[in-house]
Amino acid sequence: MLVLGLESSCDETGVALFDTERGLLGDAIYSQIALHAEYGGVVPELASRDHVRKALPLIREVLTGAGKTTADLDGVAYTAGPGLIGALLVGAAIGRSLAWGLGIPAIGVHHMEGHLLAPMLENSVPDFPFIALLVSGGHTMLVRVDGVGRYRILGETLDDAAGEAFDKTAKLLGLPYPGGPELARLAEQGDPSRFHFPRPMTDRPGLDFSFSGLKTFALNTLQALAPTETDKADVARAFEDAVVETLAIKCRRALQETGISRLVIAGGVGANRQLRARLAEIARKEGGAVFYPRPKYCTDNGAMIAYAGALRLAAGAQELNVIGARARWNLDSLEPPDQQRAS
C-alpha cells in the first residue's frame, strides 16, 4: 500500500511517501524558521499561508523523486491534530481533496502518535510494549505503548513543556529563534559545576513534570548578575543539566514501576545529545535499551505521518469523508486501527 503523508501542524511543511512493502520511498520538509525568526516565535496566520504555498510543490517533488504519480497512491494521511488549527486545516483540506479526487481513502493522524512511531522507521525497532518519552516544544509526557493505538499516559507536564522551557530560557539569554537548539549549543561551553538548578518534582512520587519554575530560577540567577557571555553559558549549562536530569529520573522511575525495559525517545527535544546519552546510560543500567529516530525525524516531518497513516489504513481503519482538524486531541483517546470505523 502506497501512502502519501502530509504534516502541517505548526511551522514545518512535511511530505513523505511510504510503501508498506518497501518502506519509506522519499520525504521532503520545508522549515519556516526564517519566516518567524523576525517575530521571535510562530505567527499562526503566517504559518498557515506558508503551508498553502509550499505543500503542493513538495508533494510534486516527493512523487517525482520516487518515480511515482498521484495515480499510484493507495491512500493519503495527514496530521489532523493537535496543533495550530489554521495550519492543520491546510493539510486536512489538501489531503482530503486529493483523496476524493483520486477515489482513495484518507485518514487523519494524531501528531503525537506519529512521533511515538517514528523510531519504527529505523533499522533497529523496539518490540511492544515500551515506554515512550515524548518531549517537544508543546508536549512532555511519558506513555506506555502496548501497540498501535494502545496508549496509556503515565505522566505529563503540569505547565510548560520541556521544549517550551528551553525556548523561553533561551530568550532570557538573548539567543535567537528557535532558542532550544541555540541554548544547547551555548551550554556546551558552560561550566557544569558553577550553578545548580533544581530538579522539579523529583522529590515526590509520580511521573508528572513541571518546568516553568526552572525558567524562573534561570531569570533570578541572571538578574543577580551583570551577565557576561561566560555567565550566560554557565546558566545555559545548568538549565540544560536540570532538564535532562529531571527527564532521566522520571524515565528511570517509569521503567522500574512498569517493569518494561525498552525506552523510546521522540519529539524535537529528543534530538538533544546530552539527553540521548543520559537516557542510554539509564536504559543500560536497567538492563534494557533505548530507541530513537534519527534527528531529522525527531522534529515534525511527513515520514512519521505517512508511516502511522499507512499502518491504520492497511489495517482497515475508516473515517468519515469530512475535512476536519483538532487543535487539542488527547492521545489516550485513540483506538487501535482495527477498531477505528467511520461513525
N, C-alpha and C positions, 0 to 999 in steps of 0.2 A: 504494500500500500504506500503510495507516494503522497506525502502531506506537506503543504506549504504552511509555514509558521510565521506569524506576524506579532511583533512586540512593540507596543507604543504606550506603555503605562505612564511614562514620565518624560525624560529628556533624551532618550535614545531610541532611534528607529531601527528595529532589528528584523531581518528577514532570513529565513532558512528553509532548506528543503531536506526532508528526512524520509528515507525509504525503510520500511520495516524489515526488508530483507538485506539491503546493502548498507544501511546506516546513514550517516549524515553525508549528503552529496554536495552541499555548499551552504555558505552563510555569509551575510554582509551586515554591517552595522554603521549607522551614522550617528555621531555624538553631537549634541547641541551645546557642548561646554562653552565654545566661543561665543555663541549667541547669548547665553545667560550670564557670562562672566561679568559683563558690564553692570549687571544689577546685583551681583553677589548671591544669586540664588535663582531657582527656576521660576520663570514667569509663565503661569499656566496657559494663557491665551497665545503667547508666542510659541510655546511648545506644541500646542495643537496645530497651529498654522504650519509649523515646520514639518510635522508629521505628514500633513497633506501634500507638501511639496516633495518630500523625499520617498514616501512609501512606494509609489508605482515605479519610479526609476530603479529602486533597489530590488523590487520583485523581478523586473526585466533582467537586471544584472545577474541575480542568482539563478534564474531559469536558464539564461544563455550560458552561463559558466558551467552548468551541469549538463548542457546539451539537451534541455527539455523545453517544452512549451506548456502553456496552460492546459492544452488538450490532454497532456499526460497525467494531470493531477487527479488523485482519487479523493482528496479531502483538503479542507482548509482549517487551520487552528489559529486563533487569535487570543490575545490577552483580554479577558473580559473584566478583570479587576484583581485586587484593589489597585487604586492609583488615581491619577488626575482624570476626572470624568470626561473632560473635553478630549484629552489625548486618547483615552480608551475608546471613545466613540469613533475616532478616526479609524483605528484598526478594526473595530467591530463593523463599521459601515463598509469598509473595503473588503474585509474577509467574507462577510455575508453576501455582499453584492456579487463578488467573484464566484462564490459557490452557487448562488442562484442562477447566474448566467451560464455556468457550466453544468448545472444539474447534478452537483455532487454535495455531500454533506459538509457542514461546517460545525465547529464546536468552540465555545468559549472556554479558555483555560484560566485557572486560578494562577495568578502571577507567582505566588509563593510555592505552589505545587511544582511549577516549572523550576524554581531554584532548588527545591528538595530533590528533584530527579536529575538535575544537571550532572551530578557525578556519574550517572549511568551512561553518559556519552564517552567516558574514558575506557581504556582497556581493562583497568582493574576496578571492579564494581563491588559494592557491598551486597551481601545477602540480607534479606529481610529476616527478622526485624533489626532496625538500627535506630540510634539516637541521632537526631539532626540538630545542629546549631544553625539557625537561620539568623544571620546578622548583617544588617544593611542600614541604609540611611533612614528607612521608615519602619523597620521591624527588628526586634531582637526577641527570639523565642527558642525554647527547647521543645522538640517534638519527638514523640515516639512514633516510628513509622513501621507498621506491620505489613504494609503492602500499598499498592497504588490506591489512593482514596481511603486508606485506613490510617487516620492520623489522630493522635491524642496530644494535645498541648500540655506539657508538663510544667512550663513556666514561661513567663513573658515579661517585658518591661512594663513598669508602672508609670513611666513618664517618657523621657527621651530615649529613643533607640540609640544603640552604640554609635552607629554611623552619624546620626544627628548630633550627638555629643561631640564627636570628632570635628564635625564641620563648625559647630558653634565655638568650640575652643580654638580652632584654627583662626576664626575671625577675631577672637580676642587677641591672638598673637600677631594679627595684621597680615596673615597669609592669604594668598589669592584663592579664588574659587576654582575648582572644588577643593575645599580645605582639608578633607580627611587624608588623601594621599600626600598633600604638602606637609601636613603635620607629621606623618610617619617618616618622611624624608628628613625633616628637621630633627626629629627625635634620634636619628642615627648619630647625630653629632653631640647629643646631650650626655651629661654625667648621670648615670643611673643611681648614684649614691647621694646626690645633693638634696633632693626633695623626696619626701614620701607622702603620696596621696592615699586617702582611704580606699578600702575595697568594699564598696557599699553592699549591704545586705548579706554579707558572707558570714556574719557572726550570729545568724539566726537560721532556723530550719527553713526549708523550702527552696524552690528553684526560680523564683521571680527575680527580676533585675530592676535597678534604678540607677540612672546615670546623670540626672540633672544636677545632683549635688557635687559631682566631680567638676562640672563646668563652673559652678560657683566657687569651689575650692581653688580652681585654677585662676579665676578672676581675683580672688582675695590675695593669692600668692603674688600675682603680677602687680596688684595695687600697692603691695608692701615694698615693692622695688621701684627703681628707676630703670626698667629692664633694658639690658644690653642684648645683643644678638646671642651671646653666650647664655644669659639668663633665660631667654626665650627657648633656646634649645634644651636647656635643663628642665624647664617646665613641660615642654612637649614630651620629653622622655618620661618624666614622672607620670604624666597623664596617660600616655600610651601603656606604660607598665601597669598602671592601676586598672585600666580597662581590660587588658589582656589577662591579668591575673584573676580578675573578677570572673571573666568568662570561663577561664580554666577551672577555677574552683567549682563553679556551678556545673560544668560538664563532667568533672570527676564525680560529683555528687549524683548526677543523673545516671551515670554508668553504674555506680555502686548500688543505687536504690533499685534500679531495674534489673540488674544482673546481665545487661546487654553489653557486649564488648566492642561493638562496631560503632564508630562515631563518624558522622558526616558533617563537614563544614560547607555552608552555602551562603550566597549573598555577597554583596560588594566588599564588605569588611573581611570576608573570608580570604581575600587576596593578600591581606596583611601578613608579611613574612614572619614577624615575631609571633603572631597568633598561631600561625600554622606550626611553627617549631614547638611552641609550648604545648599545643594540643597533641601533637605527635608524641611528645615525651610522656604525656599523661596516658595516652592510649597504650603505649608500650608497657608502662608500669601496671596498667590494669589488665595486661595480657591480651590486648585486642589490637585494633588497627584503626587508622584514621583515613578517610577518603574525602577528596575534594576535587572539583573540576579545575581545569587549567584556568589561569587568571582571566582570560578573555571570556570565559563562561561563568565567572563569578558575578560580574556586573550584568545588567539587563541585556538580554540577547534573544534573537529569534530561534536559535537552535534548541534551547530548553523548551520553548513553547511548541515548536514543531514536534519534538520528541514526546512531550506529555500529551499533546493532542493526538498524535498517532497511536499511542497506547490506548487511549479512550475510544477513538474511532474504530480501531481494529477489534476492540472487544465488544463493539455494537452499541456504544453509548449514543444516545439521541437527544436532541434538543428541539424546541420549537423554532420555527424559521422567523425569528424576530431579531432586530438589531437592538442589542441591549448591553449595558455595562454597569458595573457596581463600583462606586468609589470605595465602599467598605464591604468586606466579604470575609466571614470567618472561615479559616482553613478547616477547622474540625466539623464544618457543616457539609463538607464534600462527601459524596458517595463513591464506592468502588465503581469502576467503569461498567461492569456487567449489571449494575443496578440503576444506572443513570438512564432514565427514559423520559421522553418528552411528555410534559403534562401541563 
